[in-house]
Amino acid sequence: MKIIEQRFLRGPNLYTRAPSLMTVLDFDAADADAPQRVHARLTRLLPGLEAHAVDPRAGAVLRRLGRGETAALPYLPALVQRELQRQAGAPAAVDRTHTVRGVPGRYRLVCGYECEALAAEALSLAIALIEAPAAGDAFDLAAPLAALRATASGQVPSQPVAQALYAAALADTPVIKIGDDPNEYQLGWGSRQWRLDESTANALYAEDDGRIPVIAVTGTNGKTTTALMLAHCVQQSGLRCGWTTTEGVFINGERAAKGDCSGYWSARKVLMSPEVDVAVLETARGGILKRGLAFDRCDIAIVLNVSADHLGLDGIDTVRDLARVKAVVARTASGAVVLNAEDPHCAAVRRRVRPGVEVLYFSLDPEHPVLLRHLEHGGRGAYLQDGALVLADGSRRHALIPVEAMPSSLGGHARYNIANGLAVAAALLAAGFSRAQTAAGLAGFVSDNRNNPLRSNVFRLPDSGVTLIVDYAHNPAAYGALGEAARSMAAGRVLGVITAPGDRRDVDLRDVGQACAAHCDQLYVYESARRGREAGATGALIVEGIALAGGVCRHWRQVDDVRAALDQALAQCQPGDVLVYACPSTLEHLVAALQARDPAGAALVAAGAGLEAAANG
């Protein structure tokens, strides 16, 4: 058996709600009599293996092994690892083994744990214990088992601390381990936390569970903008907010970390800050798969949409698989889940919501059947009607804010940001915010290069009559929505400078081309991140999609250098045109290209001044 991949999932994850060690194993079939030799060794060295099995399938695996079935061998490591953890003094209740779809001989093990260091050591010992008898070698378990017990004992808190942790668990208080000292813990989150050590262990019986409100945002597109909208609304209401996005970690408006911060460690940074009253956490696919969630539960979960992106990576091959990943967030909600009524994958997430948790829908279509059925049965939600965001609160309907009063809607052209605003409105309704607070927050949020860089940043280039849209669109659904917005804003043509990451599937890259061709008159395809592909291969597939689309696009060109692509597109722009520059990592190339043609426009973009600033002179 060979370990291909291994990671700790420290919170609720795709496989279980408990902290788990996920391992991918390659298994080579042993010779015919190996199973009996393994069975004899295991029953002698670990007589409690079947007796202490939580899963009744363990007994079946052992019986199959005794009958000489080689196919039972890959299911042993997780069972043995669990028993070794039990004997080391840190029992775990979870062990699961699944075949990896499409890869014969490969298996995914999910093993629960109480002590992280012990889990990895126990699995290594389990594999060694299984493979040694198969090779005809003797195996002395006493010494390695003693080492496991030493590892476990080094992670056990002292008795007063252990008692305090037990009391905290009974009170449903979140527990976060701090550093390597087995006696240092944070109980509770944010501004309602307190710290546990040898000195405070006897003073930990608080009056509440130490939790602050947590709103988790997931989906394929729109997560960052929605999280920022929410954080802005929370702060406008007078509460101290901590939030995470793909741009960084922010505590009360101050950046605490920079970069893609939509995973486990970033969320934990917010939850550990004593200056946070409410946490808003962008929760992306990669973070869920890599480390699990940083919280055992959230108050409100938002699932914006589910569409093709990152497929073929980490065992996620279909949109349905991706929906299962997003549903991990929804399953942790204790108060409410906000779902997109127009997205069938989102609507299906309702089946995974825990009993007693409210579901609210949002929809751009006020007549959508899923929304209407929900509202007819007294459900709550938010929808767009007659140019305004409307809240449905039981039998009452309240016009919340005109679309044109939301700067992020770009005068109503950016329907995807209207949808994001509806999701925010539904979440804040569920969280108990007033309509006035929600309306004020949405009216005050501006999606420009200062507040929300590279996401629907719109610039009107001086003296040229050209409107420039910069957006991080990188998948077919995002490109389709962006193209629709650009077309509705254009008095003339729509030109696009586009790309996509090279680690997407061939079909997804062709779909990017088709989505863009449906709305753009001219397209210039550049290369950004090859991610394993040959030079030019990504652009060639996008161009294939453009050629097959039969859309409005009549001129396209593959120009792999981004600066050259921008230069050529800008040279073709005429008054009334809209130029879309998609999927940039920075504005450096755009500023340089504008500087060569339009110094005033370059200065505008470099300063982060958007459409409103340009219109106001």
C-alpha positions, 0 to 999 in steps of 0.5 A: 500500500502506498500513500498518495495523498494525506491531509487533516480535515480539522472541521466538518468536511465532505465526509464527516462532521468530525475532525478526520485524517483523509488518506488516499492509498494505492493498493497492489493485490497480494498473493492468494494466501496473504489475507489468511496470514494477515487475519491470523496476525491481526486476531492475535495482536489486536483481539479487540479489533472486531469487539470494539468496532463501531461500524458493523461492517468491520466484522464483515471485513474480517470474516472476508479476510479469514476466507482469503478474500484479497479484496478485503485488504484495502478496507483494513487500514482504517479499522486497524488505525481506529483500534490502535488509537483506542489502545493508545488512549485516544479513541475515535468513532469514525473510520470509512473507506471508499474506492476512488471513482475512475482509478482502479486500486485506489482507495480513500480512507477517512479516519476520525481522531482526537489527537492529530499527531496520533492519527497519522502515526497510527495509520502508518503503523496500521499499514505496516502491521498489515503489510508485514505479515503479507510479506512473511515477516514477524511483527513486534507490536509492543514497542510501536504501541508504546510509542503511540501511547507516548504521543497521545499522553503528550497531547492530553491536558492536565486534569483541571483543564480536561474537566473544564474542557468537558464542561465546555463541551456540555455547554456546547462551547466552541474549543480552539487549540492554541499552540503546542501546549496541551493545556492552552485553549480558546473557548468561545469565539470573537468578542465572547471568547475566553482563554483556558490554561493551569491558572484559569481552569477553575473559572470557566463556567460561563453564562453562555456558550461563548459563540458569536454570530457566524455567517458563511458564504459559499457558491461558485461565483459571487462569494467575495462580493456577497461577503463584502456586502454582508460585512459592510451592512454589519459594520454600518449597523454598529457591530464589529465585524471580521470577515474573510475573502479571497482578498484577505482577512479583515478585522473591523476594516483593517487588513490582518492578512493578504491573499486568498483567505477563504479557507480554514486558517483564515476563518480561524483567525477571525474567530480567534480575534477578541475584537469581532462581534460578528464573523462573515466567512467566505468559504470556498471549495478548496478550503473545504476539501483541504482542511474542512471548516473552521467552525463546527456550526454557523448561524446562517449559511448562504449557497449562491449558485453551483456551476462548472468550475474546478472540475476534475480536481480533488476527486470532484468531477461533476457539478453534482459533486461540487454541490455536495461540497457546497452543501457541507456549509449548509449542513452546519447551519443552526439558524437558517440557510439561504438558497438560490431558487433559480439554481436547481443544485442550490434548491436540492441542497435543502434536502441536506439542511438539518431539521428545524433550520429555516430555509430562505430563497432568493430569486431574480425571477419573482414568478419562479416556481420554487420561490412561489411554492416556498412563499405560498407555504409561509416561507421567507425570502427575497426577490426582484420585482418592478426594479426593487428588492423585495423582502417576503416576511411570512404573509407580508411583502416589503419593498426594500430598496430600488435597484438603482440605489445599489451602486454595485448593481451598476444601474441595474446592468449587473444582475449578478450583483442584484442576486448577491444583494438579494442573498444578503437581504435574505440572510440579514432578515434571518439574522434579525437585522431591520429593513432600514439597516439592510437597505442602508448597507446595500445603498452604501456598498460600492464594488470598486477597485478600492473596496472590491478589487477586480470584481465588476470594477467599471471605469469610463475612460476620459475623452475616448467614450469607452467603458472598461469593465475589469472582473475576475470572471474565469468560468463559463457561468461568470463569463456569461453573466459578465457578458450579459451586463456588458452588452446591456451597458454598451451603446456600441460593441463589446470587446473582450480580453479573456482567459481561464486557468489552464487546470480546467478541463478541455470542455470547460475551456471550450465552454468559456469560449462559447459563453464569451462569444454569445455576448462579445463582438470581438475577443482577444484570448490571452494566457495567464496560468498554464498550470501544467499545459503547454504554452498556447494550449489553453488559449487554443481550446478557448478559441475552439469554443468561440469558433463553435459558438455561432454567437455574435462574435465575428472577430477573435484572435489568440494573443497569448501575451496579455499586454499585447492582447490589451494593446490590440483590443484598446486599438480597436475600441471606439466611442460607445464600446465596452471593453471587458478585461477578465481574469487578471491577477493585478491591474499592472498590465492594464495600466501600462497598456492605457499609459501608452494610449491614454495617460488620463485613463491609466491614472484613473485605473491606477488610482482605483477611481471607478465610474462614479468618480469619473462621471463626477469629474 
